[in-house]
Amino acid sequence: MKRNPNELTDREFDVIIVGGGIYGATIAWDAVLRGFSVALIEKDDFGGNTSSNSLKIVHGGLRYLQQLDIKRVRESVRERRIMLTIAPHLVQPLSCLMPTYGHFIKGPEVMFCGMLLNDILSADRNIGVDPLRKIPNCRIISKDKCLELLPLIDPGNVTGGAMWTDAQMYSSERLLLAFIKSASKNGACAVNYMEAGELINKNGKVIGVKAHDRLSGTSIEIRGRIVINAAGAWAPLLLGKTSDKNGIFNLSTAMNLVLSKNLFPETAAGIYGRYEYEIPGNGVWSGRRVLFATPWRGKTIIGTYHRPYTEKNVSLSVKRTEVEEFLKEVNSAVPGENITPEDVTFVQKGFLPMDRISRKTGEVILTKHYKIIDHKKQDGIEGLVSVIGVKYTTARDVAEKVMNVAQKKLQGRKHPSHSEFIKISGGDISSFAELINEAVKNAPDLSEKTVRHLVHCYGTEYSKILDLNSRIKGGLVTGSDEVLEAEVVYAVREEAAQKLSDVVLRRTDLGSMGHPGKKALENCADIMAKELRWSDSRKQEEIDETEKIYSRWM
């Protein structure tokens, strides 16, 4: 996959997708599998905003049983199974535990019924799944076992624990990139740092997009038969004066913290924290809610902190006061641990659509269901479809539905979706265990940790990194015990990395858990400068810009 903006003006595309988050990525993949020509543009780097900021969980829908939303449970179970099947190197099972309290609604008896219903509704969850990726049945455990696994929680009134298994992404960034690489390999033109300016409207029909190349400074026009607006929080900006933007969504922010402490090494945990929200004109509301703490690569990701977003400019800047306020809630859930801002190695923040603010509690009420807007039906504009997503897990399914709408509008031969069955880049794995063993044998000079890292990130394409590493005679990136210098070169040559932050945060794992160290940044910048012919001043600018990502909330 190479960045080639010139290709965007060479022809008229069937489909132009604006937005390179997980929804844009999966739509591009579904569209090319149906035989359509596709252009995908993103104003920043692919997955550079909300899609990279998640708890890394692929939900099986257990939480929807509380509302008896069986449809969403089944949808989530299906999509989790598909993710485990088409990307087994990047998605793996995750043990989860919720303490039970008393013997009523939160007690083990009621939870047992919920767990049993979940097992029944997900009876097909392991069809076609690698043995190492299968999801076991739920179970209820004793109080003693629960407190053994979650020793930091308040033991008061704990009567046991409900255990289930979901799935976790090794890297949400590389999973998204795998969809884009797969689409690109099948003919899609994907260009990052290409900002959509306005829609080209001719006689009530959208026929393309005016775009600005943020790297070269040039402006272009991209022509297409249909434009799909998958720009997330920036979707209303794209619509401009072309369409009625009212009612599309209200914005909220969602924040997770990456902690240096591995709070619960053996399982993810739903734990109760106390929160306070100030309700305008109605004082302060205090209550309890569930936080989710997940073990991830020796650290803990904990979330989620939701607040309404009322600023005029769409920005994901993080304030220290937000971090401190959320940590009060976190510390109430793990009393005595005294987690401070200095224990926070990284802050993940993204946008989510919300319905409203609860007048009673001040909490954000998130939008539950995705929206697919056919603007022909909404405001008479042909050739334009907008999609508003609500979660990472079901993006592939929503993409399929978006393309069903688009396909009807394209008025051509009907093509069924195959994205449920086709494995994405690196995912053509018959046995993950055998692939790991093969990789270890093929790389006797590397540590097993490094090899496992390569297989998780690149799947069957790990050998490309090994070959490149041999050719450049590279070693580990300074300060890292698993990331190879060859990965930096590969990111530039084959994965359209344009900036240092692209490599540090989204092509490799160097900085997704926290600052990788000054020497690591300098090492990567030196490699990229050679590949992209950066001047010394440009190289320093890239280092400074990446440093700001880690210091902006301190």
N, C-alpha and C positions, 0 to 999 in steps of 0.2 A: 504494500500500500504506500503510494507516494503522493505527496501534495502536488497537484497539477491544476492550478486555477485556470489555465488556458483552455483546458478541456470543457470548462463550464460554458464557454461561448461557441463551441464548435458545432453545436447542433441543438435542436429542440428536444427536450426530455419528455418522457411520459409523465414523470412525477418529479417535482421539486420538493424536498423536505427541508424546512427551516428549523434548526435545532438539533444539536448533536448530543443530547442526553440519551438516557436509556430508551425513551419512547421513539425518538428520531432514529436511533440505531436499529431497533427491532423493526420499525416500519420499513427502513431501507432494506433490511434482510428479507422480510416477507415479500416486498415488492419485486426484488430482483429474482427471487425464486419463482415468481409468477410470470417472469419473462418481460417485465417492464424495464425501460431505461430510466435510471435514477440519478438525480443529483442531490447530495446532502451537504448543506452548509451550516457551519457553527461559528458564532462570533468570537468565541474564545477557543480553548482546546476542547476536544471531545470529552464529554463527561466532566468538565471543569467546574461545574457548579453543584446543583442539588444532587445529581446522580452519584457523585463521589462521596456524599456526606450521608451515610446511613449506618445503621447498626450491623450491617452486613448479613442480615437474616433474610432467608427466603421462607416466608411464612406459609404454614400449612392450613391456616384459617381457623385454628382452635378457638381463638378469641371471639369469632363470630357466632359460636354456639350460644354465647350469653344472650344474643338477640334472636336466637333460633333462625339465623340467616343461612339456611342450608345451601342456597345457591352459591353464596360467596365461599362457604366452606369447601364445596365440591370444586369450585373454580380454583381456589388456592391449592388444594391437594393436587389437582391436575397439573398446575403450572410448576409446583415444586418438583413433581415427578419428572416433568419435561426438562427442567433445569438440571436435575441430577443425571439425566440421560444424555442430553446434548452437550453438556459441559462438565463431565465428571471430574476433570482436573481442577476446576474452579469452584465447584459446589460440593459440599460434603455434609454429612449428618451432624447435628448439634444437640447434645443433651440439654434439656431444660427442666427447671424445678420451680414450683410455686409452693411455699409453705401453706398449710391449711391451719385454720384457726377455729376453735370451738367445735360445735357439732351441728351447725345450722347451714346457712347459705355458703359460708367459706370453709365448711368442715370437710373431712375426708369422705364422708358418706355421699354428700352431694357431688363432690369432685369426682368420686369414683364413677357415678352415673354419667357425668360429662365426658370422662375419659373413655368409658365404654362406648358411648355414642360416637365419639370421635373415631375410634377404631373401626366401628361399623361403617361410618361414612367414608372412611379412607381405606377400605378393604383392598382397593386396586392400586395402592400407593407405590408398590414395589415392582409392578409389571415392567420388565425390560431394564431394570436398574442393576448396575454392577453390585455384586455381593457386598463390597465394602461401602456401598452407598445406600443400602437398604434401611428403611425406617422401621424400628421395632414397635411393638404395642406399648401403649401407655401403662402406667402402674402407680399404685399408691404405696408410699414407703412410711416407715415408722417415724415417730418424733425424734428418736435418738439418731436415726440415719439422716434425717433432714438436717438436724443441727450439726451433725458431723460434716455434711457437705457445705452447709452455710453457717459457719461458726461465728460470723460477725453480726448476724441479725439479733434483735431482741427476742429471747426465747419465750417471753411472756405469752401465754395462751396458745402457743404452737401445739398442734395435736398430730402433726404428721406432714406429709408432703405429696404433691401430685407431680409425677414425672412423665414427660413426653419428649419426643424427639422432633425437631424441626431441621432446617438446613442452614448452613452458613457459607457465605462467599469467602473464599480465600482472599480475593481481591475484587471488589465491586468495579474498580476502574478497569481492570483487565478483562473482566467479563463483558463489560460494555464494549471495550475495544475489540474483543473477539467477534462480536456481532458486526461491527463496522468493517473489520478486516475480511470477514466472510462475504459481506455485501460487495466490497471492493473487488475481491477476487472473482466475483461473478459479474463484474461489469459496472458496478456503481461508481460514480465519481464523488468522492468524499473530500471536502476541503475545510480544514479548520482555519480559524482567524479570518473568516469571510463573513462579514456582518451584513445581514439583510437590512436594507434601508426602507424601501417602500415597495408595495405591490404594484405591478404594471396592470392597469385596468383599461380594457378597451370595450366600450359599448356594453358595460355591465358584466364583463367576463374577465376574470384574472387570467393573464396569459404569461406571467413571469414575475421576476423579482429583480429590483435594482439592488446591487450589493457593492460593498466597499471592502477591498482587500486591506486588512489592517497591517499587513507586513510590508507590502509594496506601496500602499497609498493610492492605488489605482481603483477606479470605479468601473463596474461592468453591468451588463444586463444578461440575466439568465432566463431563457424562454422554456416554457413547459406547458403541457396540456392541463395539468392540475397542480396546485400548490397545497401542500399539507403543512399547516402551522403547528409545529410541535416545540415551540420556543419556551414552554413552561411559563415562568413568571414574566417573561418578556413578550408573551403572546399578544397582549393588548397593544403593545407598541408597534408590532408588525401590522396589525389591522389598521392602525392609523385612522384616516377618515373614510376608508373603503367600506368598513362594516360597523354595525352597531356593537360596541364592546360591552354594553351594560349587561350585567347578569352572568358574565363568563365565570368570574370567580373573585373572591376576596383573598388577599394574601395573608399568610402567617409564616413565621419562621419556626424551624425545628432545629434544635441544637443537641448534639451528643458530645460527650467528653471522652477523650482517650486518656486513661490514667496509667501512670507508671506502675502502680500496684496491681497485682493479679489477685483481685479480691476473692474470687471463687474459681480456682483452677480447673475443677472437674466438670463444671456445669454452668450453663447460663441460668440466671435466676430472676424471677419476678419478685421484687421486694417492695415493701410499703414505705413511702417517705411522706413527710408532712410538708405541705406547701402553704404559702400565703399569696393571695392576689388582691391588689387594691382595685376595688370596683368604683369607678367614677360616680360620685353622688350617693354611694351606698356602703361606704366604709371598707373594711378589710375582711376578706373571707379566708378562713383557714380550714384545711381538710387533709385527707390522706388520699394518695393515689399510688398506682403501681409504677415503679421504675424497672427498667430491664437492664441487667448487667450481664454482659457477655464476655467470656474469656476469648481473647484474640491475639495470637502470636506472642504470648507471654505478658500481655497487658490486659486491661479491661476497657471495653467501650460501655458507657452507661448513658442512658437517655430514657425518655426524650423530653426536652424542655421546650414547650410550645408557647409562643407569644404572638399576638396580632401584629401585623406590619402596616404602619400608617405613613411611612415616609413617601415622599413624592418620587425620589430617585430609587430605582431598584438596585440595592447593594447588599452584599452579604458580610459587611464589616461586623466584627465582634467586639463588644465592649467588656472590659474587665468586670464591671458591675453585674453584667449578665452571668458571667462565670461564677462570681462569688455568690450571687443569689441562688443559682442552681446548686452549688456545692452545699448550701445550707440544707436543702432538701435531701441531697445525697447522704450527707452526714447523719441526718435524722434516721435514715434507713439502715446505716451501719454504725450505730452509736459506739463511740470510743475510738474509731479509726482516725478521726481528725484529718480528713483529706483537705489539703490546701491548694491554692492555685499553682504552687510550685510542683505539685504532684500531677498536674495536667500537662501532658506532653503534646497534645494536639486538640484543637477544637474543630468539630465538624458542624457546619451550619448550612442549611438549605431552606428552600421555600416549599410550602405545601398550601394547597387551596383550603380555605375554611368556609363554613357556612355562616357562622356567627360567633359571638361571645356570649357565654351563659350569663344571663342577668343575675342569677342566683350565686354562682361561684366565681365568676370572672374567668373561667377556663375557656380555652379555644375549643370550639366544636368543629372538628375537621370534616371536610367533605368526604362522604363515604364512598361515592361511586364516581368513576371516570365519566367524562363527557366527550362525545363525538358530535361536533357541530357542523352540519351541512349548511353552509351559508346561503345556498340557493333557497333552502326552505326558510331560513331565519330572516334574511334580509334581501333576497333576490339576487345575490352575487354568485354567478356561476364560476366553477373552476377553483373553488376554495373550500377546504375542510380544516377545521381546527380540532385539536385533541387536547384535553386537560387530564393528565394522569394523576393518580393518588398514591400509587406505591410501585416499588421496583418489581416485586414478585410477579405481578400479572401484566407487565409491559408487553410481553410477547403475545399474549392473548388479545390485548387491546389493539396491538399493531395489526393482528389478523382481521379484527373487526373494522379498523380504519380502512384497510385495503379492500375489504368487501364493499364499503361505501364508495371508495375511489374507483374501484373497478367498474361499478355500475355507471359511474359518470364518464368513464373513458369509453364506454360503449363499444368495446371490442369483444373478442372471444373470451369466455369465462375461463379463468385459470384458478384451480383450487390452491389453497395455501398448503405448503409443505414444511413450514418452519417448525412444526411440532416434531417432525421426524428426522430432519437433517441436522447432523452434528455440526457445531460451529468450529471455527478455527482452533485446532489443537485438540478437539474433543473426540476424535475418532479412535476411541480407546475400548478395546474388548475387555481388558482386565487392568485396573489401575495398579494392583499389586505387581503384576508382571511387568508393567511399564516402568515402575520404580526400580525393580531388580535389574531390568535391562539397562536403564540409565546409569545405575551405580557401576555396573560392569564396564560400560562404555566411557566412563570418566574416572579412571583409577587415581588420577592426580588431584581430584577435587574431593572435598569433604562430603560426607553423605548429606549434611545439612544443606550445602550449596546445591547438590544434585536434586534433592527433594524440592527445594525452592524453584529450581528451573522447571521441573516437571509440573508443579502446581501452576506456575505462571504461564507456561507455553505449551503444556500438554505434549502431544506427539511432535511438536516443532522444537522441542528442547535441543535436538541434535543440530539445528541450524545455529544455535548459540554456541554449542561446543565447537563446531567447525569454524565459526568466525573467531572464537577465542584462540584457536590454534593458529589461524592465519595472522592475527594481529599480535600474537604472543602476549596476550593480556593476562591480567591477574584480577584479584578482587579490588573493588573500589575502595579507596582508602577509608578505613574505619568501619567497613562492613565485613561481616563474616559469611555473607551468602551472595551478594550482588556482584556480578562480574562486569568488568569494564566493557566486555563485548556486548552486554545488554544495552549500554549507552549508545554504542555504535549502531547496533541493530535498530534501536528506537529511532535514530535519525534516518538511517538508510531505508528501513522497511516499515516504519510505523508512524511516519509523518510528524515526528517530534520537532518542534520549531524553537522552543524555549527551554531554558534550564528547568523551570518548574514543571514542564510537561514530563520530563524524564524523572525528576525527583519524586513527583507526586502521583503520576498516572501510568508511566511505562514501566517503572521499576518500583520496588518496595522501599527504596531508600528513605523517603520522607513521609510516608503515609501514617506512620505511628509517632512521629515527632521529628525534631531537628536532627538530621543525619550527621552533623558536625561540619565545621568550617572546611576541614581538609577534604571531606567527601564532596562538598559543593565545588571546591576549587578543582578537584580531580575530574569531575563530570564536566565542568565548564571548559577545562583544557581540551578534553576529548571532543566536545561539541564545537568548540572554536575551530579546531582542525577540520572537522567534517563540514561545517557550514561557513568557514572562512570569516569568522568573527574577528573584528579588531580587538585590541586589548581593552579599549574603552567599552565596547559592546559586551565583552566578556564580564567586565566588572559590573556593568549595568544589570546583567542577568543574575549575577550573584547577589547584588543588593536587593533586587526585586524579589528574589526567592527568600532572602532573609526576612523581608517584611511580612511574608506570609506567616512566619512563626512568631513575630514580635507584635503584630497588629493588635492583639488583645491584651498584651501585658501592660 
